[in-house]
Amino acid sequence: MNLLLSLLLSAWVPAWGRVSPSRRRSGRYYAGVSLSGAVASSTTHVLVLPLDVVKTRMQTGSRLGLMTAAGAVLADAPGRGLFRLSVFLKGLPPTAVGYFLQGGAKFGGYEALKQESFARLRAAGGEELTRRCQLPAMLASAAAAEMAATVLLAPLEVLKLRMQTDAAAAARGAARTLLHISRHEGLGALYKGLAPIAMRQVPYTMSKLVVYDQVARLAKSACVGEREHLRPCAIVLTGLVAGAAAAIVSHPADLLLTRLCGSATASTATSVAECVIADGVLEQARYLMSLGLRGAYAGLAPRLAMTSVMTSIQFSLYEWLQMSLGVRPQAEGRNV
């Protein structure tokens, strides 16, 4: 682990040997956070991919329940026997790669921006100003980090959704589907969902990271005293709370994204609804409003379960990786 971290730093930081010790420690810290976030995000999104496939079917079908949607997915699966269960892993390659890139940028960017914001606030107005502006600074840091991460994620998220809603794309595989979209629809099609992805991911990440930070701080002060890392049980509970909050806040945009970026020409034999969403952000917002509260939250149950469990596992893995890499939590606004 430490060797891998050193190699990453050598590649990312020019003239690493000439960097001052304090900056070297800070660089090592942020590299460790980014690597931990990348591995944790990719791993957990892959683990819950079957729930994501069912959730997507619920969002594109006609008022399908959880078990009905799962049965419909399985009914359309080719082949026989246990091989048919592979249908619940549609979109695996773009999910693994996309969330590795997104997780690294999100966790690393958030931590770097948050610490820089705290340092500047402390320099400008001391501890009092830092306390007053702490929550807005954390939310702004999470939003900015997620916007950068979304640019990396968007093409792979579109590719994943295309493979989940179009049998022909699933049969072609990720690489050939990517080439097919690029050749027949243009590279711009891969960023067709950038706005709704950002509408989903930015509030999702703001809720997840900030709620986790705040609840973890309370848990540390209440349960573990001066320990640097939370106990596993506290991480699990804190992750469940953060994941539930993130899922509820971001679900309407997730539904919008599914209907915008899925296949508009999917076979009716799969009961996949046709995409009927206008290109403009305002038109997309009007479409969401036309669905009503119940329609905008179609598929919430599997996504709530998926996101809560995924976030809990993700933060558990994230904290464990940081400890394995020797990454110590950084004091707010101060260099390690």
Buried (B, 14 or more C-beta within 10 A) or exposed (E): EEEEBEEBBEEEBEEBEEBEEEEBBBBBBBBBBBBBBBBBBBBBBBBBBBBBBBBBBBBBBEEBEBEBBBBBBEEBBEEEEEEBEEBBBBBBBBBBBBBBBBBBBBBBBBBBBBBEBBBBBBEEEEEEBBEEBBEEBBBBBBBBBBBBBBBBBBBBBBBBBBBBBBBBBBEBEBEEBBEBBBEEEEEEBBBBBBBBBBBBBBBBBBBBBBBBBBBBEEBBEEEEEEEEBBBEEBBBBBBBBBBBBBBBBBBBBBBBBBBBBBBBEBEEEBBBBEBEBEEEEEEBBEBBEEBEEEBBBBBBBBBBBBBBBBBBBBBBBBBBBBEEBEBBBBEBBEEB
